[in-house]
Amino acid sequence: MIFVKDLHKTYGKLEVLKGIDTHIKKGECVVVIGPSGSGKSTFLRCLNKLEEPTKGEIIVDGFNVMDPKTDINKMRRDVGMVFQQFNLFPHLTILENVTLAPIKHKLMTKEEAEKKAIELLQRVGVGDKANSYPNQLSGGQKQRVAIARSLALNPNVLLFDEPTSALDPEMVGEVLEVMKQLAEEGMTMVVVTHEMGFAREVAHRVIFMDGGVIVEDETPETIFMNPKNERTKSFLSKVL
Amino acid sequence: MKNKASLKIKASLKIKASLMGILLCVMFVVGCGKGNETGEKILRVGTNAEFPPFEYINNDGEVDGFDIAVMKAIGEEMGYNVEFQNMEFKSLIGSLKTGAVDAVIAGMTVTDERKESVDFTNTYYQATQHIVVRVDSDITTLEQLNGKKVAVQEGTTGDLLVTPEEDNEIITDSSTEVKRFKKGTDAIIELKNGSVDAVVVDANPAKQFVSANEGVLKSVEVEGITEEYAIAVSKGNEQVLNDINEGMQRIKENGVFDELVETYINGTEQSVRKHSDNPVMEFIYTLEFVFISTNGYKLLLQGLLATIGISLAAVLVGVVLGLIIALMKMTEVQKGKKTLFSRIATIYIDIIRGTPAIVQLLIMYMVVFQSKMGIVAAVLTFGINSAAYVAEIIRAGILAVDKGQMEGGRSLGFSYGETMRYIILPQAIKNILPALGNEFITLIKETAIVGYVAIQDLTKAADFIISRTYETFLPLIAIAIIYYCLVKLLTKGLNVFERRLRQSDIR
């Protein structure tokens, strides 16, 4: 599903990614952890080309990301993304936020899109907010709407960029719960997060990044119980 | 290193130069495309309606006067549909040369200098020059003007007579100060205010000025200087020259010409102005005279409409053009480096903001439109001018939208343009609209210069009233109040609108 080989990314003289190689299978939920500045967000954003990779090879859902001929906009319909700051559209209602893309991409009629949007909103527990505006929602509700918005395009992959980092602590659980459900339903997910509980409980694999490289790529059990690398150990000892 | 830098500068200069070229070409093509059409026999006649009784604006705001009536009579005789174009006296000959008008009748004296640029018909009037002075003055000859302050209408015979130059036998004192005005009436007002000692002007307007200012001004004839007025046509235009000469012959033969002389020149115009010793009544009479009995209010109303109309149309042009320029400049943000489009936009904004609006207006009107279609030229000029400012307003409005919105849109598979349209611009509008309102308010005040291209806006209306009533205070205060109220009203409306926008934000 996702295939990354020798991925590099530099900003001017600063090399943020120094050669990433990994392979993520369909239906896998992979959690990426690591100290800030380790390049984990950059790695995630390279996958749907929100950041332009400097060099390397990326294949996502059959799209060759590095090929200039690839229709990136088409690829992004299949690869949803959830942001730390939600990035909901404040001038649109919740319902319009969710239906905008399917309608404008002509994937559904307005009626179909709205029907599906209501289903999705109910599924993430904000069905009653369809006609509200984003600013009237709590952070947790906003993030769940953002997830519903991504799902409206029937993506094959979902990328999560620190989805709970901007939330008040009491709202983190409701968002993680939705993500857990998705993982259990077999959605292919790549999640950059600091929520170690989620990593331990839900992830099939945990990738520990530091200094622009993958330091360890193991099952949660191995990473948390028996990390091989010293850097992993020291990082985990600080966050757990 | 040094070389590289200078090369860069050269390259950008080149781009600027070629861009200017393209702009000018486009403007030229636009200007030319709209010129001469119609198969009817139309005679476009230029005049300068500041020279009573030969030409002036009458109480209905139309061009009128002896010359105008003569020209109409000739047109009728010879089967021409005469259209008058009112412009500044010194632009008349230029307009003949560019073909903007076919003939000029403006109490124009035949001189050898002018004969080099235009052809004259047979003369139709002989005029003498007068010195207008305040009643207490003892000036009676041109020689006495040596070393004094003299006001004249720019480019007229009076101007030539009093300008100290080597070949001027009368005025030799280089300390003689000559103040040149676009209008004879302005020169007279200067005299009334005591800022000059005399005004040298043609006999008939002098008579009118004195009768309109009885007890304040008097005039004396300058001996030995007689001038002949004729109609000017462009050099070599035999057809029009012969037609006018023949028409003139006919109206002289059938008595129409003499009738017009009686009506316009010998007839005494009765003053509609009442006077009173009571200062309050005098003020009321002055008000009535300035705004009612000489139809000043009509002029102001028409002027107000013109001002609002031009400002509105210009702001529309400015918004459309400004959006395009802003988006061109925004390509820089999208690509992360300067693009051809962003460079063009930057140069556009640079040039427009770096030159005075009045200069842009004159270039547009005189060069591009060849002194035709003043309103279109004005709307385009102010539109183009405003676009530079609007572009910056729009760009700032767009940049003020959170960066995450673009990422949110792009991550849903929208292109840059689609994201702009569906997501960024609708939000940016809230930042943009109030600033655009301010731009409109600024524009209303800026359009006060359109009088330069013969459009009768609010400011020009006051100008007309002054030249007809010799009252300066009331008309100027009147338009100041009107502008102020207009701006105040719009600002108030804008504040309400802005508050509404913010409310919808809270919801």
Interface residues (C-beta under 8 A of the other chain):
Chain A: N48 L50 N73 K74 M75 R76 R77 G80 M81 F83 Q85 F86 N87 L88 F89 P90 H91 L100 A101 K104 H105 Y133 N135 Q136 R149 S150 L153
Chain B: D402 G404 Q405 E407 G408 G409 R410 S411 L412 G413 F414 S415 E418 Y422 I423 P426 Q427 D505 I506 R507
